[in-house]
Amino acid sequence: MKIIYQTEIGIAIITPTGELSVEEVAIKDVPTGVGYKIINDDEIPSDRTFRNAWKDDDGIKVDMPKAKTITHEARRVARSAEFAPLDIKSTIPSEAVAAEAARQAIRIKYADMQNTINAATDTTELKAIMEQLA
């Protein structure tokens, strides 16, 4: 059994150790005034890709706007990593033109990815993008 409750950044999960009853752990560890649920272990998704986008909506579900934000953040990190070596090359006169062409290709790649993220309707689509970025 697990105890879950909603936080500002997602679902908090408490795993009782067995020293206290599940109810006693909830009373002790869930912040005062916050609602909680006691659920079975198998009700917690095994895929943690969008863990920070989980919400309690008659079970643990992924909040798509938050999942898109997580995916956009990963896209920005990957884009910056691809740009980094070109930032130096763009200052070298003999390499500047080629570096700018490569930078433009990166801009296009990530603009297309941004549009795909924005148009995604489920986590399967977003997860495929996250896997490309890994």
Backbone bond lengths (Angstrom), bond angles and torsions (degrees), N, CA, C in turn:
res aa  C-N    CA-C-N  psi(-1)  N-CA   C-N-CA  omega(-1)  CA-C   N-CA-C  phi
1 M - - - 1.447 - - 1.522 109.22 -
2 K 1.332 114.10 147.44 1.455 121.39 178.08 1.523 108.09 -129.82
3 I 1.303 114.87 158.57 1.455 122.18 174.19 1.519 106.30 -114.07
4 I 1.326 117.25 129.38 1.457 120.01 177.48 1.521 109.79 -123.29
5 Y 1.329 114.95 148.54 1.458 119.99 171.54 1.530 108.30 -152.08
6 Q 1.323 114.43 153.98 1.457 121.16 -176.76 1.526 110.36 -80.26
7 T 1.337 115.49 136.73 1.465 121.21 172.83 1.532 107.22 -122.01
8 E 1.312 116.70 179.12 1.465 120.34 178.78 1.523 112.11 -64.21
9 I 1.320 117.68 -27.91 1.468 119.63 -175.84 1.525 113.84 -108.19
10 G 1.314 117.44 4.82 1.458 118.96 179.48 1.517 111.34 147.25
11 I 1.305 114.89 -154.47 1.461 121.70 -178.27 1.529 109.35 -97.38
12 A 1.330 115.34 129.15 1.466 120.13 171.82 1.525 107.37 -90.06
13 I 1.317 115.73 140.14 1.464 121.19 -179.82 1.520 108.38 -124.00
14 I 1.309 115.02 126.11 1.461 121.25 177.29 1.527 107.98 -111.87
15 T 1.321 115.88 130.82 1.457 121.79 177.90 1.530 108.31 -109.81
16 P 1.318 117.16 105.01 1.468 119.43 178.19 1.529 111.51 -62.21
17 T 1.311 116.52 146.16 1.466 121.53 -178.58 1.520 112.64 -88.78
18 G 1.329 116.38 -15.19 1.454 119.82 -177.53 1.518 112.78 102.47
19 E 1.333 117.36 -11.50 1.464 120.18 178.62 1.527 110.74 -68.15
20 L 1.344 115.26 -33.39 1.465 121.75 176.63 1.515 107.43 -122.27
21 S 1.324 116.22 161.98 1.465 118.51 175.66 1.531 108.84 -68.68
22 V 1.312 115.69 161.43 1.466 120.27 179.79 1.527 109.46 -58.79
23 E 1.307 117.18 -42.72 1.466 121.15 -179.95 1.528 111.27 -63.18
24 E 1.332 116.73 -40.88 1.472 119.91 178.54 1.526 111.15 -64.72
25 V 1.323 116.91 -39.19 1.465 120.71 177.81 1.527 109.61 -63.83
26 A 1.323 116.78 -42.56 1.466 120.37 179.28 1.519 110.86 -60.35
27 I 1.303 116.43 -46.07 1.469 120.46 179.42 1.527 110.82 -62.17
28 K 1.322 115.68 -39.74 1.470 120.83 -177.77 1.529 112.80 -74.61
29 D 1.337 118.10 -39.32 1.464 120.31 -167.50 1.527 116.56 -107.50
30 V 1.315 118.50 -23.14 1.467 119.78 178.83 1.525 107.46 -78.46
31 P 1.341 117.02 132.91 1.471 119.02 -179.81 1.539 111.80 -55.20
32 T 1.309 115.53 142.84 1.458 122.01 -179.40 1.526 110.52 -56.06
33 G 1.322 115.25 133.16 1.455 120.84 177.09 1.516 115.16 84.68
34 V 1.331 116.93 -1.88 1.467 120.89 -179.36 1.527 108.43 -98.12
35 G 1.327 116.12 131.93 1.452 120.17 177.22 1.524 110.76 -72.95
36 Y 1.303 116.57 152.62 1.461 121.12 179.97 1.515 109.51 -145.44
37 K 1.326 115.32 165.84 1.456 122.47 175.52 1.517 108.38 -132.26
38 I 1.307 114.84 149.08 1.466 121.31 172.25 1.522 105.14 -105.32
39 I 1.344 115.24 123.15 1.462 120.23 -176.08 1.529 110.23 -129.07
40 N 1.307 115.04 164.52 1.464 120.70 175.09 1.522 109.65 -77.47
41 D 1.312 115.91 153.36 1.466 121.17 -179.79 1.525 112.15 -56.01
42 D 1.329 116.90 -37.70 1.462 119.95 -176.21 1.531 113.43 -74.06
43 E 1.317 118.07 -3.63 1.467 121.60 176.20 1.523 111.98 -85.31
44 I 1.320 116.48 -7.05 1.465 120.78 178.93 1.522 107.56 -92.65
45 P 1.333 116.92 124.78 1.469 119.58 -178.56 1.532 111.52 -57.42
46 S 1.319 115.36 140.83 1.463 119.68 178.25 1.530 110.66 -80.40
47 D 1.317 117.65 -24.87 1.463 122.05 178.59 1.524 108.77 -84.14
48 R 1.316 115.89 114.95 1.465 121.31 -176.16 1.538 112.76 -99.27
49 T 1.325 118.34 11.37 1.466 121.74 -176.51 1.524 111.54 -51.69
50 F 1.322 116.43 -44.81 1.460 120.05 -177.02 1.528 111.25 -113.95
51 R 1.311 115.73 39.88 1.464 123.09 -177.93 1.525 111.97 -52.38
52 N 1.332 117.75 -41.15 1.464 120.37 -178.60 1.522 113.11 -76.62
53 A 1.329 117.51 -0.41 1.463 121.26 176.78 1.531 111.43 -108.83
54 W 1.321 117.15 6.79 1.455 119.22 179.92 1.519 110.43 -68.64
55 K 1.345 115.22 145.34 1.453 121.67 173.62 1.524 107.83 -140.39
56 D 1.315 115.75 157.10 1.457 120.84 178.04 1.525 107.62 -93.32
57 D 1.316 115.50 108.29 1.459 122.46 -178.98 1.530 107.27 -138.17
58 D 1.338 115.29 76.91 1.467 120.81 -170.86 1.524 110.14 54.45
59 G 1.296 116.04 48.94 1.461 124.18 -175.30 1.522 108.10 118.45
60 I 1.291 115.93 167.45 1.467 119.88 -178.78 1.523 108.75 -77.76
61 K 1.321 114.78 121.35 1.469 122.98 178.66 1.519 107.97 -126.02
62 V 1.335 116.64 163.89 1.466 121.34 176.77 1.519 108.53 -96.25
63 D 1.312 115.94 128.85 1.461 122.57 174.34 1.536 106.77 -78.96
64 M 1.336 116.97 108.78 1.476 120.91 -173.81 1.528 113.25 -59.44
65 P 1.337 120.62 -43.87 1.470 117.73 177.31 1.536 112.64 -58.13
66 K 1.324 117.78 -40.31 1.467 120.48 177.57 1.525 110.77 -67.63
67 A 1.335 117.41 -40.16 1.467 120.56 178.71 1.525 110.37 -63.10
68 K 1.325 116.89 -38.07 1.468 120.19 176.66 1.521 110.50 -65.05
69 T 1.325 117.02 -39.96 1.469 120.49 177.84 1.526 110.58 -62.21
70 I 1.326 117.33 -43.09 1.470 121.46 177.62 1.527 110.08 -60.38
71 T 1.333 116.72 -43.14 1.462 121.14 -179.52 1.523 110.72 -67.14
72 H 1.325 117.28 -40.43 1.471 120.41 177.20 1.530 110.92 -62.50
73 E 1.318 117.31 -39.93 1.473 120.29 178.02 1.525 110.60 -61.84
74 A 1.327 116.92 -42.85 1.470 120.98 178.15 1.530 110.18 -64.29
75 R 1.325 116.23 -37.76 1.479 120.87 178.31 1.530 110.18 -63.92
76 R 1.311 116.57 -43.55 1.477 120.37 179.80 1.533 111.31 -62.68
77 V 1.314 116.52 -41.72 1.473 120.74 179.11 1.526 110.14 -62.66
78 A 1.330 116.61 -46.72 1.472 120.70 -179.43 1.521 110.91 -64.03
79 R 1.322 116.47 -40.77 1.475 120.77 179.20 1.538 110.39 -62.36
80 S 1.309 116.75 -45.20 1.470 120.88 178.54 1.519 111.56 -60.75
81 A 1.324 116.77 -40.49 1.469 120.75 179.26 1.526 110.79 -63.96
82 E 1.332 116.95 -37.77 1.469 119.60 178.38 1.528 111.61 -71.72
83 F 1.310 116.79 -33.24 1.463 120.72 179.65 1.535 112.76 -72.87
84 A 1.315 117.34 -32.09 1.471 121.77 -171.47 1.528 114.61 -49.46
85 P 1.335 120.37 -51.86 1.463 118.21 -178.54 1.540 112.45 -68.02
86 L 1.315 115.87 -24.09 1.466 119.29 -179.19 1.531 111.94 -80.81
87 D 1.315 116.81 -21.95 1.462 120.22 178.24 1.525 110.43 -61.03
88 I 1.311 116.47 -40.57 1.470 120.65 179.18 1.525 110.11 -72.21
89 K 1.330 115.45 -45.14 1.467 119.09 -178.19 1.525 112.19 -62.02
90 S 1.321 117.22 -30.10 1.462 119.56 -178.88 1.526 111.98 -68.35
91 T 1.339 117.21 -15.76 1.467 120.32 177.85 1.520 113.03 -92.03
92 I 1.330 117.05 -6.09 1.471 121.96 179.30 1.526 107.09 -97.05
93 P 1.327 117.15 114.72 1.469 119.96 -173.88 1.531 114.62 -50.31
94 S 1.315 117.92 -41.95 1.465 119.76 -177.21 1.535 113.13 -72.37
95 E 1.325 117.44 -14.55 1.458 121.40 -178.39 1.525 113.33 -114.96
96 A 1.318 116.91 -3.74 1.465 121.16 -172.66 1.529 113.19 -62.63
97 V 1.316 117.93 -43.30 1.470 120.50 -177.36 1.533 110.38 -65.09
98 A 1.323 116.81 -46.96 1.469 120.55 179.50 1.531 110.28 -64.89
99 A 1.325 116.43 -38.59 1.464 119.86 179.46 1.522 110.56 -64.42
100 E 1.326 117.02 -41.28 1.461 119.70 179.58 1.526 111.19 -66.94
101 A 1.308 117.64 -37.05 1.465 120.85 176.64 1.531 110.15 -63.34
102 A 1.311 116.38 -41.81 1.463 120.53 178.52 1.537 110.34 -66.96
103 R 1.313 115.98 -38.81 1.469 120.25 177.87 1.527 110.92 -63.11
104 Q 1.323 115.82 -39.85 1.464 119.37 179.32 1.536 111.03 -65.08
105 A 1.314 116.64 -39.91 1.460 120.36 177.34 1.534 110.49 -61.70
106 I 1.326 116.56 -39.33 1.465 121.27 177.85 1.529 109.75 -66.05
107 R 1.332 116.96 -42.93 1.470 120.11 178.16 1.525 111.01 -57.24
108 I 1.314 115.93 -45.74 1.466 120.66 -179.10 1.532 110.46 -64.18
109 K 1.325 116.27 -45.88 1.477 121.10 -179.71 1.527 110.68 -56.06
110 Y 1.322 116.54 -48.01 1.460 119.67 -175.88 1.520 112.63 -79.34
111 A 1.319 118.85 -24.66 1.469 120.71 172.84 1.526 109.16 -67.33
112 D 1.320 116.46 -42.52 1.467 120.19 176.96 1.530 110.32 -62.34
113 M 1.334 115.89 -41.58 1.459 120.27 179.62 1.532 110.07 -64.73
114 Q 1.326 116.76 -39.69 1.458 120.81 178.23 1.529 110.48 -59.87
115 N 1.318 116.71 -44.09 1.462 120.53 178.22 1.524 111.49 -63.46
116 T 1.325 116.72 -38.52 1.468 120.90 178.60 1.523 110.48 -65.43
117 I 1.317 116.85 -40.97 1.469 120.79 177.32 1.525 109.91 -62.26
118 N 1.317 116.07 -47.48 1.465 119.92 -178.80 1.524 112.41 -61.07
119 A 1.318 116.94 -33.03 1.470 121.38 -177.81 1.523 113.16 -87.10
120 A 1.327 118.04 -9.18 1.471 121.06 -176.72 1.527 111.21 -59.76
121 T 1.316 115.10 140.34 1.465 120.35 -179.60 1.524 112.95 -112.06
122 D 1.344 116.58 -9.38 1.459 118.93 178.30 1.525 110.00 -151.09
123 T 1.326 114.43 169.39 1.462 119.95 -176.14 1.523 112.68 -71.21
124 T 1.319 117.60 -21.96 1.464 119.83 178.26 1.524 109.85 -62.15
125 E 1.322 116.51 -42.43 1.465 120.66 178.33 1.530 110.48 -65.25
126 L 1.327 116.82 -43.50 1.461 120.07 -179.75 1.517 111.66 -67.58
127 K 1.323 116.92 -37.78 1.459 120.32 179.37 1.530 110.71 -63.97
128 A 1.336 117.28 -37.93 1.459 120.42 177.68 1.522 110.52 -60.76
129 I 1.310 116.64 -38.24 1.473 120.27 177.62 1.517 109.87 -68.17
130 M 1.340 117.04 -44.09 1.466 120.34 178.57 1.526 111.38 -58.54
131 E 1.319 116.76 -36.93 1.461 120.27 179.17 1.528 110.94 -67.99
132 Q 1.328 117.82 -34.67 1.467 121.29 175.51 1.531 110.65 -64.34
133 L 1.316 116.15 -33.13 1.465 121.39 -175.47 1.527 112.71 -82.76
134 A 1.320 116.24 -16.14 1.478 119.36 -176.27 1.507 111.46 -72.49
